[in-house]
Amino acid sequence: MKDFNLKKYLAESKLLKEEMYGGYIEAMGPELTDAIDTIESIWFRWLDGPETEPEDIAPAISDLRLYLMRRIDDLEADALS
């Protein structure tokens, strides 16, 4: 499953969610894009690593998604408190 394409996955998700952005993402500037690019780079480095097994990929992406969502939830909680 090393042929999992995170860029394609994210692009397809972006197409589905594009209307939900409302311009806020663009207003946050290139720093946000750079941060996401860094996460993507880390993902691919892990994915291509010598110890990554095909059965690790689905749980790893789930872990990454959960971790990011929890961090975003924390930002939301801080912003609204």
N, CA, C and O atoms as a CHARMM CRD file, in Angstrom:
* protein
*
  324
    1    1 MET  N      0.83000  -1.19200   0.00000 PROA 1      0.00000
    2    1 MET  CA     0.00000   0.00000   0.00000 PROA 1      0.00000
    3    1 MET  C      0.87400   1.25600   0.00000 PROA 1      0.00000
    4    1 MET  O      0.39600   2.34700   0.31000 PROA 1      0.00000
    5    2 LYS  N      2.11500   1.10500  -0.33700 PROA 2      0.00000
    6    2 LYS  CA     2.99700   2.26400  -0.39300 PROA 2      0.00000
    7    2 LYS  C      2.59500   3.20600  -1.52300 PROA 2      0.00000
    8    2 LYS  O      3.14400   4.30100  -1.64000 PROA 2      0.00000
    9    3 ASP  N      1.65000   2.79400  -2.34700 PROA 3      0.00000
   10    3 ASP  CA     1.19500   3.66800  -3.42200 PROA 3      0.00000
   11    3 ASP  C      0.08800   4.61100  -2.95700 PROA 3      0.00000
   12    3 ASP  O     -0.52800   5.28400  -3.78300 PROA 3      0.00000
   13    4 PHE  N     -0.17600   4.67200  -1.65300 PROA 4      0.00000
   14    4 PHE  CA    -1.14600   5.62800  -1.11200 PROA 4      0.00000
   15    4 PHE  C     -0.66600   7.02600  -1.45300 PROA 4      0.00000
   16    4 PHE  O      0.47700   7.38100  -1.16400 PROA 4      0.00000
   17    5 ASN  N     -1.52300   7.81000  -2.05700 PROA 5      0.00000
   18    5 ASN  CA    -1.14800   9.13700  -2.53000 PROA 5      0.00000
   19    5 ASN  C     -1.79600  10.18900  -1.64100 PROA 5      0.00000
   20    5 ASN  O     -2.96700  10.52700  -1.81900 PROA 5      0.00000
   21    6 LEU  N     -1.02400  10.70900  -0.67600 PROA 6      0.00000
   22    6 LEU  CA    -1.56100  11.69700   0.25100 PROA 6      0.00000
   23    6 LEU  C     -1.95300  12.97800  -0.47400 PROA 6      0.00000
   24    6 LEU  O     -2.98200  13.57600  -0.16000 PROA 6      0.00000
   25    7 LYS  N     -1.13900  13.40600  -1.44700 PROA 7      0.00000
   26    7 LYS  CA    -1.48200  14.61400  -2.20000 PROA 7      0.00000
   27    7 LYS  C     -2.82900  14.45800  -2.88900 PROA 7      0.00000
   28    7 LYS  O     -3.65700  15.36800  -2.85200 PROA 7      0.00000
   29    8 LYS  N     -3.05400  13.30100  -3.52300 PROA 8      0.00000
   30    8 LYS  CA    -4.33000  13.06000  -4.19600 PROA 8      0.00000
   31    8 LYS  C     -5.46700  13.02000  -3.17900 PROA 8      0.00000
   32    8 LYS  O     -6.52700  13.60300  -3.40400 PROA 8      0.00000
   33    9 TYR  N     -5.24500  12.33400  -2.06500 PROA 9      0.00000
   34    9 TYR  CA    -6.25100  12.24700  -1.01000 PROA 9      0.00000
   35    9 TYR  C     -6.63100  13.63800  -0.51200 PROA 9      0.00000
   36    9 TYR  O     -7.81100  13.96200  -0.38000 PROA 9      0.00000
   37   10 LEU  N     -5.60700  14.45800  -0.23700 PROA 10     0.00000
   38   10 LEU  CA    -5.86200  15.80500   0.24800 PROA 10     0.00000
   39   10 LEU  C     -6.52400  16.66600  -0.81700 PROA 10     0.00000
   40   10 LEU  O     -7.40300  17.47200  -0.51200 PROA 10     0.00000
   41   11 ALA  N     -6.10000  16.49400  -2.07300 PROA 11     0.00000
   42   11 ALA  CA    -6.70200  17.27000  -3.15900 PROA 11     0.00000
   43   11 ALA  C     -8.17300  16.92100  -3.32700 PROA 11     0.00000
   44   11 ALA  O     -9.01100  17.80500  -3.50600 PROA 11     0.00000
   45   12 GLU  N     -8.48100  15.64300  -3.27000 PROA 12     0.00000
   46   12 GLU  CA    -9.88000  15.22800  -3.38600 PROA 12     0.00000
   47   12 GLU  C    -10.68700  15.75200  -2.21200 PROA 12     0.00000
   48   12 GLU  O    -11.82100  16.19900  -2.38800 PROA 12     0.00000
   49   13 SER  N    -10.11800  15.70200  -1.02200 PROA 13     0.00000
   50   13 SER  CA   -10.80600  16.24000   0.15200 PROA 13     0.00000
   51   13 SER  C    -11.00100  17.73600  -0.00200 PROA 13     0.00000
   52   13 SER  O    -12.04900  18.27400   0.35400 PROA 13     0.00000
   53   14 LYS  N     -9.98100  18.41100  -0.53800 PROA 14     0.00000
   54   14 LYS  CA   -10.07500  19.85900  -0.73200 PROA 14     0.00000
   55   14 LYS  C    -11.19300  20.19300  -1.71100 PROA 14     0.00000
   56   14 LYS  O    -11.95200  21.13900  -1.50300 PROA 14     0.00000
   57   15 LEU  N    -11.28500  19.41200  -2.77500 PROA 15     0.00000
   58   15 LEU  CA   -12.34900  19.66800  -3.74800 PROA 15     0.00000
   59   15 LEU  C    -13.71900  19.51800  -3.10600 PROA 15     0.00000
   60   15 LEU  O    -14.63700  20.28400  -3.40100 PROA 15     0.00000
   61   16 LEU  N    -13.85600  18.53800  -2.23700 PROA 16     0.00000
   62   16 LEU  CA   -15.13500  18.31700  -1.57300 PROA 16     0.00000
   63   16 LEU  C    -15.44500  19.40900  -0.55900 PROA 16     0.00000
   64   16 LEU  O    -16.61000  19.73900  -0.33600 PROA 16     0.00000
   65   17 LYS  N    -14.40100  19.97500   0.06100 PROA 17     0.00000
   66   17 LYS  CA   -14.59100  20.92600   1.14500 PROA 17     0.00000
   67   17 LYS  C    -14.28400  22.36600   0.74200 PROA 17     0.00000
   68   17 LYS  O    -14.36900  23.27400   1.57000 PROA 17     0.00000
   69   18 GLU  N    -13.92700  22.57800  -0.53000 PROA 18     0.00000
   70   18 GLU  CA   -13.47600  23.88800  -0.97000 PROA 18     0.00000
   71   18 GLU  C    -14.45800  25.00000  -0.63500 PROA 18     0.00000
   72   18 GLU  O    -14.04900  26.09800  -0.25900 PROA 18     0.00000
   73   19 GLU  N    -15.72500  24.72900  -0.76500 PROA 19     0.00000
   74   19 GLU  CA   -16.72800  25.74300  -0.52300 PROA 19     0.00000
   75   19 GLU  C    -16.83800  26.09800   0.95900 PROA 19     0.00000
   76   19 GLU  O    -17.40900  27.13500   1.29800 PROA 19     0.00000
   77   20 MET  N    -16.30900  25.26800   1.83600 PROA 20     0.00000
   78   20 MET  CA   -16.43000  25.49300   3.27100 PROA 20     0.00000
   79   20 MET  C    -15.36300  26.44500   3.80700 PROA 20     0.00000
   80   20 MET  O    -15.48100  26.91600   4.93800 PROA 20     0.00000
   81   21 TYR  N    -14.33100  26.73900   3.02700 PROA 21     0.00000
   82   21 TYR  CA   -13.22600  27.54900   3.52600 PROA 21     0.00000
   83   21 TYR  C    -13.62200  28.98800   3.80300 PROA 21     0.00000
   84   21 TYR  O    -13.18800  29.56400   4.80000 PROA 21     0.00000
   85   22 GLY  N    -14.42500  29.57000   2.95400 PROA 22     0.00000
   86   22 GLY  CA   -14.89200  30.92200   3.18800 PROA 22     0.00000
   87   22 GLY  C    -13.79400  31.97000   3.20600 PROA 22     0.00000
   88   22 GLY  O    -14.01300  33.06700   3.72100 PROA 22     0.00000
   89   23 GLY  N    -12.62300  31.67300   2.66400 PROA 23     0.00000
   90   23 GLY  CA   -11.55900  32.65100   2.59700 PROA 23     0.00000
   91   23 GLY  C    -10.65800  32.72200   3.80900 PROA 23     0.00000
   92   23 GLY  O     -9.63300  33.40300   3.76900 PROA 23     0.00000
   93   24 TYR  N    -11.00700  32.04300   4.88400 PROA 24     0.00000
   94   24 TYR  CA   -10.19700  32.11100   6.09900 PROA 24     0.00000
   95   24 TYR  C     -8.82300  31.48000   5.90500 PROA 24     0.00000
   96   24 TYR  O     -7.82600  31.99600   6.41100 PROA 24     0.00000
   97   25 ILE  N     -8.76500  30.37900   5.18400 PROA 25     0.00000
   98   25 ILE  CA    -7.49100  29.70100   4.94800 PROA 25     0.00000
   99   25 ILE  C     -6.54500  30.62800   4.19100 PROA 25     0.00000
  100   25 ILE  O     -5.37800  30.77500   4.55300 PROA 25     0.00000
  101   26 GLU  N     -7.06300  31.24600   3.14500 PROA 26     0.00000
  102   26 GLU  CA    -6.24200  32.16300   2.37000 PROA 26     0.00000
  103   26 GLU  C     -5.77200  33.33400   3.22400 PROA 26     0.00000
  104   26 GLU  O     -4.64800  33.80700   3.06000 PROA 26     0.00000
  105   27 ALA  N     -6.61600  33.80200   4.12700 PROA 27     0.00000
  106   27 ALA  CA    -6.27200  34.93500   4.98500 PROA 27     0.00000
  107   27 ALA  C     -5.16900  34.58400   5.97900 PROA 27     0.00000
  108   27 ALA  O     -4.46900  35.47100   6.46800 PROA 27     0.00000
  109   28 MET  N     -5.01100  33.30600   6.27700 PROA 28     0.00000
  110   28 MET  CA    -3.96900  32.89300   7.21700 PROA 28     0.00000
  111   28 MET  C     -2.59500  32.90700   6.56400 PROA 28     0.00000
  112   28 MET  O     -1.57600  32.79700   7.24500 PROA 28     0.00000
  113   29 GLY  N     -2.57000  33.03900   5.27000 PROA 29     0.00000
  114   29 GLY  CA    -1.32100  33.22600   4.55300 PROA 29     0.00000
  115   29 GLY  C     -0.53100  31.96100   4.30100 PROA 29     0.00000
  116   29 GLY  O     -0.96400  30.85100   4.61000 PROA 29     0.00000
  117   30 PRO  N      0.64800  32.16600   3.72700 PROA 30     0.00000
  118   30 PRO  CA     1.47300  31.02300   3.31200 PROA 30     0.00000
  119   30 PRO  C      2.05000  30.22400   4.47400 PROA 30     0.00000
  120   30 PRO  O      2.49400  29.09300   4.27300 PROA 30     0.00000
  121   31 GLU  N      2.05600  30.77600   5.67500 PROA 31     0.00000
  122   31 GLU  CA     2.57100  30.00500   6.81600 PROA 31     0.00000
  123   31 GLU  C      1.77100  28.72700   7.03100 PROA 31     0.00000
  124   31 GLU  O      2.33400  27.67700   7.34400 PROA 31     0.00000
  125   32 LEU  N      0.46000  28.82200   6.86100 PROA 32     0.00000
  126   32 LEU  CA    -0.38000  27.63500   7.03400 PROA 32     0.00000
  127   32 LEU  C     -0.06200  26.60300   5.95900 PROA 32     0.00000
  128   32 LEU  O      0.05600  25.41200   6.24700 PROA 32     0.00000
  129   33 THR  N      0.07400  27.06000   4.73400 PROA 33     0.00000
  130   33 THR  CA     0.43100  26.15400   3.63900 PROA 33     0.00000
  131   33 THR  C      1.78100  25.50900   3.90800 PROA 33     0.00000
  132   33 THR  O      1.95200  24.30900   3.69300 PROA 33     0.00000
  133   34 ASP  N      2.73500  26.29800   4.37400 PROA 34     0.00000
  134   34 ASP  CA     4.05600  25.75200   4.69300 PROA 34     0.00000
  135   34 ASP  C      3.97000  24.70000   5.79100 PROA 34     0.00000
  136   34 ASP  O      4.64500  23.67300   5.72100 PROA 34     0.00000
  137   35 ALA  N      3.15000  24.94600   6.79800 PROA 35     0.00000
  138   35 ALA  CA     2.98800  23.98400   7.88800 PROA 35     0.00000
  139   35 ALA  C      2.39000  22.66800   7.37800 PROA 35     0.00000
  140   35 ALA  O      2.83900  21.58500   7.75300 PROA 35     0.00000
  141   36 ILE  N      1.38200  22.77700   6.52700 PROA 36     0.00000
  142   36 ILE  CA     0.76900  21.56800   5.96300 PROA 36     0.00000
  143   36 ILE  C      1.76400  20.83900   5.07000 PROA 36     0.00000
  144   36 ILE  O      1.82200  19.61000   5.07200 PROA 36     0.00000
  145   37 ASP  N      2.54900  21.60100   4.30500 PROA 37     0.00000
  146   37 ASP  CA     3.58600  20.97900   3.47700 PROA 37     0.00000
  147   37 ASP  C      4.60100  20.23700   4.33400 PROA 37     0.00000
  148   37 ASP  O      5.08900  19.17800   3.94100 PROA 37     0.00000
  149   38 THR  N      4.92200  20.78300   5.50300 PROA 38     0.00000
  150   38 THR  CA     5.84700  20.11900   6.42400 PROA 38     0.00000
  151   38 THR  C      5.24800  18.81600   6.93000 PROA 38     0.00000
  152   38 THR  O      5.93200  17.79300   6.98000 PROA 38     0.00000
  153   39 ILE  N      3.98100  18.84900   7.30400 PROA 39     0.00000
  154   39 ILE  CA     3.30400  17.61900   7.75300 PROA 39     0.00000
  155   39 ILE  C      3.32800  16.58100   6.63300 PROA 39     0.00000
  156   39 ILE  O      3.58000  15.40000   6.87200 PROA 39     0.00000
  157   40 GLU  N      3.06600  17.03100   5.42900 PROA 40     0.00000
  158   40 GLU  CA     3.07900  16.12200   4.28200 PROA 40     0.00000
  159   40 GLU  C      4.46900  15.51700   4.08200 PROA 40     0.00000
  160   40 GLU  O      4.59200  14.32100   3.81800 PROA 40     0.00000
  161   41 SER  N      5.49100  16.32000   4.20300 PROA 41     0.00000
  162   41 SER  CA     6.86500  15.83600   4.05800 PROA 41     0.00000
  163   41 SER  C      7.19800  14.79100   5.12400 PROA 41     0.00000
  164   41 SER  O      7.80800  13.76300   4.83100 PROA 41     0.00000
  165   42 ILE  N      6.79600  15.06600   6.34800 PROA 42     0.00000
  166   42 ILE  CA     7.01500  14.11000   7.44600 PROA 42     0.00000
  167   42 ILE  C      6.28000  12.79800   7.16300 PROA 42     0.00000
  168   42 ILE  O      6.81800  11.71200   7.38000 PROA 42     0.00000
  169   43 TRP  N      5.04700  12.91800   6.67900 PROA 43     0.00000
  170   43 TRP  CA     4.25400  11.72800   6.34300 PROA 43     0.00000
  171   43 TRP  C      4.97800  10.87600   5.30800 PROA 43     0.00000
  172   43 TRP  O      5.13500   9.66700   5.48200 PROA 43     0.00000
  173   44 PHE  N      5.41700  11.51900   4.23000 PROA 44     0.00000
  174   44 PHE  CA     6.07200  10.75600   3.16700 PROA 44     0.00000
  175   44 PHE  C      7.39900  10.16500   3.61700 PROA 44     0.00000
  176   44 PHE  O      7.75900   9.06900   3.18800 PROA 44     0.00000
  177   45 ARG  N      8.12600  10.86300   4.46500 PROA 45     0.00000
  178   45 ARG  CA     9.37200  10.32200   4.99700 PROA 45     0.00000
  179   45 ARG  C      9.07000   9.06700   5.82600 PROA 45     0.00000
  180   45 ARG  O      9.77700   8.06400   5.72600 PROA 45     0.00000
  181   46 TRP  N      8.01000   9.13400   6.64400 PROA 46     0.00000
  182   46 TRP  CA     7.61900   7.96200   7.42400 PROA 46     0.00000
  183   46 TRP  C      7.13700   6.84600   6.49500 PROA 46     0.00000
  184   46 TRP  O      7.51000   5.68600   6.66900 PROA 46     0.00000
  185   47 LEU  N      6.31000   7.19700   5.51400 PROA 47     0.00000
  186   47 LEU  CA     5.73600   6.20600   4.60600 PROA 47     0.00000
  187   47 LEU  C      6.82000   5.45600   3.85000 PROA 47     0.00000
  188   47 LEU  O      6.71100   4.24900   3.63400 PROA 47     0.00000
  189   48 ASP  N      7.86200   6.16500   3.45100 PROA 48     0.00000
  190   48 ASP  CA     8.95600   5.54400   2.70500 PROA 48     0.00000
  191   48 ASP  C     10.01800   4.93500   3.60800 PROA 48     0.00000
  192   48 ASP  O     11.01800   4.40900   3.11900 PROA 48     0.00000
  193   49 GLY  N      9.81300   4.99900   4.91100 PROA 49     0.00000
  194   49 GLY  CA    10.79500   4.47900   5.85900 PROA 49     0.00000
  195   49 GLY  C     10.92200   2.97000   5.79400 PROA 49     0.00000
  196   49 GLY  O     10.00500   2.27900   5.34900 PROA 49     0.00000
  197   50 PRO  N     12.05100   2.46600   6.23600 PROA 50     0.00000
  198   50 PRO  CA    12.32700   1.03100   6.13300 PROA 50     0.00000
  199   50 PRO  C     11.45300   0.15700   7.02500 PROA 50     0.00000
  200   50 PRO  O     11.30900  -1.03900   6.76800 PROA 50     0.00000
  201   51 GLU  N     10.87600   0.73200   8.05500 PROA 51     0.00000
  202   51 GLU  CA    10.07900  -0.08200   8.97500 PROA 51     0.00000
  203   51 GLU  C      8.58100   0.04500   8.74800 PROA 51     0.00000
  204   51 GLU  O      7.80200  -0.59900   9.45000 PROA 51     0.00000
  205   52 THR  N      8.15600   0.86100   7.78400 PROA 52     0.00000
  206   52 THR  CA     6.73200   1.04100   7.51900 PROA 52     0.00000
  207   52 THR  C      6.21200  -0.15200   6.73200 PROA 52     0.00000
  208   52 THR  O      6.70000  -0.46300   5.64500 PROA 52     0.00000
  209   53 GLU  N      5.22500  -0.80500   7.29500 PROA 53     0.00000
  210   53 GLU  CA     4.59400  -1.95600   6.65300 PROA 53     0.00000
  211   53 GLU  C      3.25300  -1.51800   6.06500 PROA 53     0.00000
  212   53 GLU  O      2.64200  -0.57800   6.57100 PROA 53     0.00000
  213   54 PRO  N      2.79100  -2.17400   5.01900 PROA 54     0.00000
  214   54 PRO  CA     1.50900  -1.79700   4.40900 PROA 54     0.00000
  215   54 PRO  C      0.35800  -1.74500   5.40700 PROA 54     0.00000
  216   54 PRO  O     -0.52100  -0.89000   5.30000 PROA 54     0.00000
  217   55 GLU  N      0.36100  -2.64200   6.36100 PROA 55     0.00000
  218   55 GLU  CA    -0.73800  -2.67000   7.33700 PROA 55     0.00000
  219   55 GLU  C     -0.64500  -1.50800   8.34000 PROA 55     0.00000
  220   55 GLU  O     -1.58600  -1.27200   9.09700 PROA 55     0.00000
  221   56 ASP  N      0.47100  -0.79000   8.34900 PROA 56     0.00000
  222   56 ASP  CA     0.63800   0.36000   9.23900 PROA 56     0.00000
  223   56 ASP  C     -0.01700   1.62900   8.69200 PROA 56     0.00000
  224   56 ASP  O     -0.31300   2.55000   9.45300 PROA 56     0.00000
  225   57 ILE  N     -0.24100   1.68000   7.39900 PROA 57     0.00000
  226   57 ILE  CA    -0.62100   2.93300   6.75100 PROA 57     0.00000
  227   57 ILE  C     -2.00100   3.43200   7.18800 PROA 57     0.00000
  228   57 ILE  O     -2.13600   4.58500   7.59700 PROA 57     0.00000
  229   58 ALA  N     -3.00800   2.59300   7.10800 PROA 58     0.00000
  230   58 ALA  CA    -4.36200   3.03400   7.49000 PROA 58     0.00000
  231   58 ALA  C     -4.43200   3.48200   8.94800 PROA 58     0.00000
  232   58 ALA  O     -4.99200   4.54500   9.21700 PROA 58     0.00000
  233   59 PRO  N     -3.88600   2.71400   9.90700 PROA 59     0.00000
  234   59 PRO  CA    -3.93400   3.20000  11.28300 PROA 59     0.00000
  235   59 PRO  C     -3.09800   4.46800  11.49000 PROA 59     0.00000
  236   59 PRO  O     -3.44800   5.31800  12.30800 PROA 59     0.00000
  237   60 ALA  N     -2.01100   4.58900  10.75600 PROA 60     0.00000
  238   60 ALA  CA    -1.16500   5.77700  10.90400 PROA 60     0.00000
  239   60 ALA  C     -1.88400   7.02700  10.41300 PROA 60     0.00000
  240   60 ALA  O     -1.81700   8.06700  11.06800 PROA 60     0.00000
  241   61 ILE  N     -2.56600   6.95000   9.28200 PROA 61     0.00000
  242   61 ILE  CA    -3.28500   8.12400   8.78600 PROA 61     0.00000
  243   61 ILE  C     -4.44000   8.45500   9.72400 PROA 61     0.00000
  244   61 ILE  O     -4.76500   9.62700   9.91700 PROA 61     0.00000
  245   62 SER  N     -5.06200   7.43200  10.30700 PROA 62     0.00000
  246   62 SER  CA    -6.12300   7.67700  11.29000 PROA 62     0.00000
  247   62 SER  C     -5.56300   8.37200  12.52200 PROA 62     0.00000
  248   62 SER  O     -6.17700   9.30000  13.04800 PROA 62     0.00000
  249   63 ASP  N     -4.38700   7.92200  12.98800 PROA 63     0.00000
  250   63 ASP  CA    -3.74000   8.56100  14.13100 PROA 63     0.00000
  251   63 ASP  C     -3.39300  10.01500  13.82900 PROA 63     0.00000
  252   63 ASP  O     -3.61200  10.90000  14.65500 PROA 63     0.00000
  253   64 LEU  N     -2.85300  10.24800  12.64000 PROA 64     0.00000
  254   64 LEU  CA    -2.49200  11.60600  12.24700 PROA 64     0.00000
  255   64 LEU  C     -3.72300  12.50300  12.18500 PROA 64     0.00000
  256   64 LEU  O     -3.70700  13.62800  12.68400 PROA 64     0.00000
  257   65 ARG  N     -4.77900  12.00000  11.57400 PROA 65     0.00000
  258   65 ARG  CA    -6.02800  12.77200  11.48700 PROA 65     0.00000
  259   65 ARG  C     -6.56700  13.08900  12.87600 PROA 65     0.00000
  260   65 ARG  O     -6.95900  14.22500  13.14100 PROA 65     0.00000
  261   66 LEU  N     -6.59000  12.10200  13.76600 PROA 66     0.00000
  262   66 LEU  CA    -7.08700  12.30000  15.12400 PROA 66     0.00000
  263   66 LEU  C     -6.22500  13.31500  15.87600 PROA 66     0.00000
  264   66 LEU  O     -6.74300  14.19500  16.56300 PROA 66     0.00000
  265   67 TYR  N     -4.91100  13.18200  15.73900 PROA 67     0.00000
  266   67 TYR  CA    -3.99800  14.11600  16.40100 PROA 67     0.00000
  267   67 TYR  C     -4.24900  15.54400  15.92800 PROA 67     0.00000
  268   67 TYR  O     -4.36100  16.45800  16.74400 PROA 67     0.00000
  269   68 LEU  N     -4.33800  15.73700  14.62000 PROA 68     0.00000
  270   68 LEU  CA    -4.57000  17.08300  14.07700 PROA 68     0.00000
  271   68 LEU  C     -5.92700  17.62700  14.50400 PROA 68     0.00000
  272   68 LEU  O     -6.04200  18.80300  14.84900 PROA 68     0.00000
  273   69 MET  N     -6.93800  16.79600  14.48500 PROA 69     0.00000
  274   69 MET  CA    -8.26800  17.26100  14.89000 PROA 69     0.00000
  275   69 MET  C     -8.29600  17.64000  16.36700 PROA 69     0.00000
  276   69 MET  O     -8.94400  18.61700  16.74100 PROA 69     0.00000
  277   70 ARG  N     -7.60800  16.88600  17.20000 PROA 70     0.00000
  278   70 ARG  CA    -7.54500  17.24100  18.63000 PROA 70     0.00000
  279   70 ARG  C     -6.82900  18.57000  18.82000 PROA 70     0.00000
  280   70 ARG  O     -7.24400  19.38600  19.64400 PROA 70     0.00000
  281   71 ARG  N     -5.76600  18.79300  18.07200 PROA 71     0.00000
  282   71 ARG  CA    -5.05800  20.07500  18.16200 PROA 71     0.00000
  283   71 ARG  C     -5.95800  21.21700  17.69500 PROA 71     0.00000
  284   71 ARG  O     -5.96700  22.28800  18.30100 PROA 71     0.00000
  285   72 ILE  N     -6.70900  20.99500  16.63100 PROA 72     0.00000
  286   72 ILE  CA    -7.63600  22.01700  16.13600 PROA 72     0.00000
  287   72 ILE  C     -8.75500  22.24500  17.15000 PROA 72     0.00000
  288   72 ILE  O     -9.16400  23.38300  17.37900 PROA 72     0.00000
  289   73 ASP  N     -9.24500  21.17700  17.75200 PROA 73     0.00000
  290   73 ASP  CA   -10.27000  21.32100  18.79300 PROA 73     0.00000
  291   73 ASP  C     -9.74000  22.14700  19.96100 PROA 73     0.00000
  292   73 ASP  O    -10.47000  22.95400  20.53600 PROA 73     0.00000
  293   74 ASP  N     -8.46500  21.94300  20.31300 PROA 74     0.00000
  294   74 ASP  CA    -7.85800  22.74000  21.39200 PROA 74     0.00000
  295   74 ASP  C     -7.78900  24.21600  21.00300 PROA 74     0.00000
  296   74 ASP  O     -8.04700  25.09100  21.82900 PROA 74     0.00000
  297   75 LEU  N     -7.44000  24.49100  19.74300 PROA 75     0.00000
  298   75 LEU  CA    -7.41800  25.88500  19.27200 PROA 75     0.00000
  299   75 LEU  C     -8.80000  26.51200  19.37300 PROA 75     0.00000
  300   75 LEU  O     -8.94800  27.66100  19.78800 PROA 75     0.00000
  301   76 GLU  N     -9.79200  25.75200  18.99500 PROA 76     0.00000
  302   76 GLU  CA   -11.16700  26.24300  19.04800 PROA 76     0.00000
  303   76 GLU  C    -11.56700  26.53300  20.48900 PROA 76     0.00000
  304   76 GLU  O    -12.14300  27.58300  20.77500 PROA 76     0.00000
  305   77 ALA  N    -11.26700  25.61400  21.39100 PROA 77     0.00000
  306   77 ALA  CA   -11.61800  25.79300  22.79700 PROA 77     0.00000
  307   77 ALA  C    -10.93000  27.03200  23.37000 PROA 77     0.00000
  308   77 ALA  O    -11.54600  27.80400  24.10500 PROA 77     0.00000
  309   78 ASP  N     -9.66500  27.21700  23.03600 PROA 78     0.00000
  310   78 ASP  CA    -8.92400  28.39600  23.51200 PROA 78     0.00000
  311   78 ASP  C     -9.52600  29.68300  22.94600 PROA 78     0.00000
  312   78 ASP  O     -9.65700  30.67700  23.66000 PROA 78     0.00000
  313   79 ALA  N     -9.88300  29.66300  21.69000 PROA 79     0.00000
  314   79 ALA  CA   -10.41100  30.85700  21.03300 PROA 79     0.00000
  315   79 ALA  C    -11.77400  31.25200  21.58600 PROA 79     0.00000
  316   79 ALA  O    -12.11000  32.43500  21.63500 PROA 79     0.00000
  317   80 LEU  N    -12.55900  30.26200  22.00300 PROA 80     0.00000
  318   80 LEU  CA   -13.91100  30.54300  22.46500 PROA 80     0.00000
  319   80 LEU  C    -14.00200  30.73000  23.98000 PROA 80     0.00000
  320   80 LEU  O    -15.07400  31.02500  24.50900 PROA 80     0.00000
  321   81 SER  N    -12.88300  30.55700  24.66800 PROA 81     0.00000
  322   81 SER  CA   -12.94000  30.69300  26.13700 PROA 81     0.00000
  323   81 SER  C    -12.60900  32.10300  26.57900 PROA 81     0.00000
  324   81 SER  O    -12.61000  32.39100  27.77600 PROA 81     0.00000
